[in-house]
Amino acid sequence: MVRPPSFRFALPSPATEPAYRAFVDRLPYCSPDIERFAPDVAGRAFVDVWLRPGGDGAAVEARLAELYAAIARGAFRVPTEVWVDRRDRAAPPSRPVLDDLIARRWLVPFDAGRVALQGPALALYDYFDEQFEAIAAEFGAARAAFPTLISIETLERAEYLQSFPHHITLAPPLRGDSAAIDAFRRSVAGGGSRLASAAEPDHVLSPTVCIHCYEAVRGRRLAPGELVCATAIGNCFRHERDRLDCAARLWDFHMREIIFIGDRDRVARARADSVDRVTRWLDELGMRYWIETATDPFFIDRFAPQAYFQLANKTKFELLVDDPGGDRPLALGSFNVHHDFFGSAFGLSLAGGEPADTGCTAFGVERFVYAFATQHGLDPARWPEPVCAFVASRNLSCL
Amino acid sequence: MVRPPSFRFALPSPATEPAYRAFVDRLPYCSPDIERFAPDVAGRAFVDVWLRPGGDGAAVEARLAELYAAIARGAFRVPTEVWVDRRDRAAPPSRPVLDDLIARRWLVPFDAGRVALQGPALALYDYFDEQFEAIAAEFGAARAAFPTLISIETLERAEYLQSFPHHITLAPPLRGDSAAIDAFRRSVAGGGSRLASAAEPDHVLSPTVCIHCYEAVRGRRLAPGELVCATAIGNCFRHERDRLDCAARLWDFHMREIIFIGDRDRVARARADSVDRVTRWLDELGMRYWIETATDPFFIDRFAPQAYFQLANKTKFELLVDDPGGDRPLALGSFNVHHDFFGSAFGLSLAGGEPADTGCTAFGVERFVYAFATQHGLDPARWPEPVCAFVASRNLSCL
């Protein structure tokens, strides 16, 4: 028996696609009383909400109205713009693949947002990252390996935690005394608070890669005409609450970035070149995708002005695909310029002393694997030739 | 001006080397009142202890006496045994390299236990992991990529948290309501408890790789004569308190493991073969090292019986090198058999239904890089030929 929703939250008028997406993205963070919700994908005119037992419906409705008002308050007057459109590729239609990936044990689901990859799925992961590295090498990028933990101080310097606190995972070690350690053991064996044994954390799990890079070169003054370029793959963590799954929305995932530091023209050109380079490669692979201007999912009250800035200045281009397993487009990567935002925060300057600009091109590695499988299927022999050849060179056995 | 120690804790009689090491390993966890301590490396007869202001010296002394008694109570009646000894290799003496690594920016220290690698140090990291994978391939190992987060339930099933709670890092996401998220933002900007906004964690940062593997094949019954073999590299986390550094004792590091599941003979043979294979390779590289029976650093009260079991049954062999930057040998890896401990815990069985045995061979990737540099120096042109050739094929530029 299906329980009817606790209430239907109606929007003042049907929302634009990006505004509706922004609303639905932030909705789960509005109240712990929300158990689940169902969007109106076709009409974008309402959301059905189920409350947890004892939930305060009036308070939740007020919070949703406040959120939608913040989003509507001018954030989306600038329309998104499509830069590259390959939605017309002739290819079999995308199809959901998660169940098949699991049945073949290419993907082993542990719990929401945590999976193991093996066999051809891991070979695809390696193929994609090798290609990302090859693209980075064409920019002469220095190779770096950064930690997974990042200090709260560094993220705060980048104003990251003020803008995107909602998906953060803290990393507190246990307190160093044996009383706390014993209490932790008891809490694990018999219930009770585990947090009570934790030290106040100075670190969180890194939600992104490029901020490590700015920290690593903090205070650097560039030579005249210099464009610093680096690449790294990083283990990243974003906790998307009830939206976590075992396919496209992982809590624990990997991102490959190519990072640029230099003057505005050079950074802009590097971004444009990386769009061209990625486009050529994906076209060779026969992928269906598009690239459009986008906004980051800033947390509620920071949202309106920053989103406006991003769209108006075309600072973020997103690489998107249709997701046959989800109800909206899936971002595989992005091409970003940050103007002198990080340069000022981390004391990076041009030869003349002005703050340097930065930019980064980012790829969600597991999402490339997933999207490729939805478009090209699960028979490696039918994959495009370069992928097929790479995968055939690996040990594909599965546990 | 050097402050004299608060007190000298004298042992009843000079300790054996392993007992003294076990004592000094656990000492930092005895009390938060301990600010620092200085071991008696030469005589192993005492430890000098500095207390924090207001620290309770009598309580700390009592705790230390208790700890040493637990260790002495029979844990070390079985002498360690050296299986392979290559401490006689003709080579220049090992020398401390951390300052040089930092000066060349091959290693960028962020804070205690967190570093970035780049240039030739990252190329060495890649070389070592490629070699580990090649060794795993000779065993026909399936390749897997596991998450970095591990559930407390899984670790508890493996009894890990009862034995090694002391170095655990928790991974609590923030609570999902906007009040908690706003409080977190305020705590970051203005001080206050960050933990107050955290949800009770169901996951921690994985301290090891192989337990993911047992979870991935939980409940598996093997075919007659089957030896399951898998390999994975994992990001691992062990918070060693004041002993964290930027060289050999990282909080955030990587481990490559080769995991075996089968009957006792096959697992024992696989371990012996992996010792032989690693020995041949390290000999080709002209490394100075030795392999001896060892015990895991179990937390205080679990220590005595398990350590005795490990030594008596030769379940753990450790690959050790001298560390010119530290005061005791450094473990680069280990070769372990676990009898049916994990097989019973995760329902892994042989064809006849009895619990399967497991074993694993583990390599600390960053430690191989560090130890190699202490023995072979920092001039890639003078590195052994296969290393030199591999490194020369990479982009070695540094940020």
Interface residues (C-beta under 8 A of the other chain):
Chain A: P28 Y29 C30 S31 P32 R63 V108 F110 D111 R114 V115 A116 L117 Q118 G119 L122 Y125 A137 G140 A141 A142 R143 A144 A145 F146 P147 T148 L149 S151 I152 T154 E156 L161 Q162 P165 H166 H167 I168 T169 L170 A171 P172 P173 L174 R175 G176 D177 S178 I181 F184 R185 V188 A189 S193 R194 L195 A198 E200 P201 H203 L205 H212 C213 E215 A216 V217 V228 A230 N235 F237 H239 R241 W251 D252 F299 I300 R394 N395 S397 C398 L399
Chain B: P28 Y29 C30 S31 P32 R63 V108 F110 D111 R114 V115 A116 L117 Q118 G119 L122 Y125 A137 G140 A141 A142 R143 A144 A145 F146 P147 T148 L149 S151 I152 T154 E156 L161 Q162 P165 H166 H167 I168 T169 L170 A171 P172 P173 L174 R175 G176 D177 S178 I181 F184 R185 V188 A189 S193 R194 L195 A198 E200 P201 H203 L205 H212 C213 E215 A216 V217 V228 A230 N235 F237 H239 R241 W251 D252 F299 I300 R394 N395 S397 C398 L399
